[in-house]
Amino acid sequence: MNVLELISVILNVVFGSGLLISLLKLRQTKEQMQADIRGKELENEEKASKIVMEYVVEPLKKEMNSLRREVQRFRKAVEKIPTCPMAQECPVNVELKRKHEDSL
């Protein structure tokens, strides 16, 4: 007989079986509350991830796609500079060459 069983027997003798039932109900209630808490924590984590997706990830995706389109348009325009009859005096071409030389 372990200590818990001994205490249970003594308490049953002193207080009757009502205390043991109350203790079992208390334990069951505690376990149920812990399960509910775990469920709420998971629910809160789900809500938080949805909020992050909606307000952070999705807007960033849209911005990245917009930037990709703009860069692609810029590349196409820059690729056409050499075929332009005014390429030597083109202010965009001059500025791009200056920026490239400054970075070296």
C-alpha positions as CSV (number, residue, x, y, z in Angstrom):
1,M,0.0,0.0,0.0
2,N,1.5,3.3,-1.0
3,V,1.2,6.6,0.9
4,L,-1.6,8.0,-1.3
5,E,-3.7,4.9,-0.7
6,L,-3.0,5.1,3.0
7,I,-4.0,8.7,3.2
8,S,-7.1,7.9,1.2
9,V,-8.1,5.1,3.6
10,I,-7.6,7.4,6.6
11,L,-9.6,10.2,5.1
12,N,-12.4,7.8,4.2
13,V,-12.6,6.6,7.7
14,V,-12.4,10.1,9.2
15,F,-14.6,12.0,6.8
16,G,-16.5,9.3,4.9
17,S,-16.4,8.5,1.2
18,G,-17.7,12.0,0.3
19,L,-14.2,13.5,0.5
20,L,-12.7,10.9,-1.8
21,I,-15.4,11.5,-4.4
22,S,-14.8,15.3,-4.0
23,L,-11.1,14.8,-4.6
24,L,-11.7,12.7,-7.7
25,K,-14.1,15.3,-9.1
26,L,-11.6,18.0,-8.3
27,R,-8.9,16.1,-10.2
28,Q,-11.2,15.5,-13.1
29,T,-12.1,19.2,-13.2
30,K,-8.5,20.2,-13.1
31,E,-7.6,17.9,-16.0
32,Q,-10.6,19.2,-18.0
33,M,-9.6,22.8,-17.4
34,Q,-6.0,22.0,-18.5
35,A,-7.4,20.4,-21.7
36,D,-9.6,23.5,-22.3
37,I,-6.6,25.8,-21.8
38,R,-4.5,23.8,-24.3
39,G,-7.4,24.0,-26.8
40,K,-7.7,27.8,-26.3
41,E,-3.9,28.2,-26.7
42,L,-4.1,26.3,-30.0
43,E,-7.0,28.4,-31.1
44,N,-5.2,31.6,-30.3
45,E,-2.1,30.5,-32.2
46,E,-4.3,29.7,-35.2
47,K,-5.9,33.2,-35.0
48,A,-2.5,34.8,-34.7
49,S,-1.1,33.1,-37.7
50,K,-4.2,34.0,-39.8
51,I,-3.7,37.7,-38.7
52,V,0.0,37.6,-39.7
53,M,-0.9,36.1,-43.0
54,E,-3.6,38.6,-43.7
55,Y,-1.9,41.8,-42.5
56,V,1.8,41.0,-43.1
57,V,2.4,38.2,-45.6
58,E,-0.2,38.9,-48.2
59,P,0.6,42.6,-48.5
60,L,4.3,41.8,-48.7
61,K,3.5,39.3,-51.5
62,K,1.6,42.0,-53.4
63,E,4.4,44.5,-53.0
64,M,7.0,42.0,-54.1
65,N,5.0,41.2,-57.2
66,S,4.6,44.9,-58.0
67,L,8.3,45.5,-57.6
68,R,9.1,42.5,-59.9
69,R,6.8,44.0,-62.6
70,E,8.5,47.4,-62.2
71,V,12.0,45.9,-62.4
72,Q,11.0,44.0,-65.5
73,R,9.7,47.1,-67.2
74,F,12.9,49.0,-66.2
75,R,15.1,46.2,-67.6
76,K,13.2,46.2,-70.9
77,A,13.6,50.0,-71.1
78,V,17.4,49.8,-70.3
79,E,17.9,47.1,-72.9
80,K,16.5,49.4,-75.6
81,I,19.0,52.2,-74.8
82,P,21.7,50.9,-77.2
83,T,19.3,50.9,-80.2
84,C,18.2,54.5,-79.5
85,P,19.7,57.1,-81.9
86,M,20.4,59.4,-79.0
87,A,22.0,56.8,-76.7
88,Q,25.2,58.7,-76.3
89,E,23.4,61.8,-74.9
90,C,20.6,59.9,-73.2
91,P,20.4,61.2,-69.6
92,V,19.2,57.8,-68.3
93,N,22.2,56.1,-70.0
94,V,24.6,58.7,-68.6
95,E,23.2,58.3,-65.1
96,L,23.3,54.5,-65.2
97,K,26.9,54.6,-66.4
98,R,27.8,57.1,-63.7
99,K,26.2,54.9,-61.0
100,H,28.0,51.8,-62.3
101,E,31.4,53.6,-62.3
102,D,30.8,54.9,-58.8
103,S,30.0,51.5,-57.4
104,L,33.4,50.1,-58.8
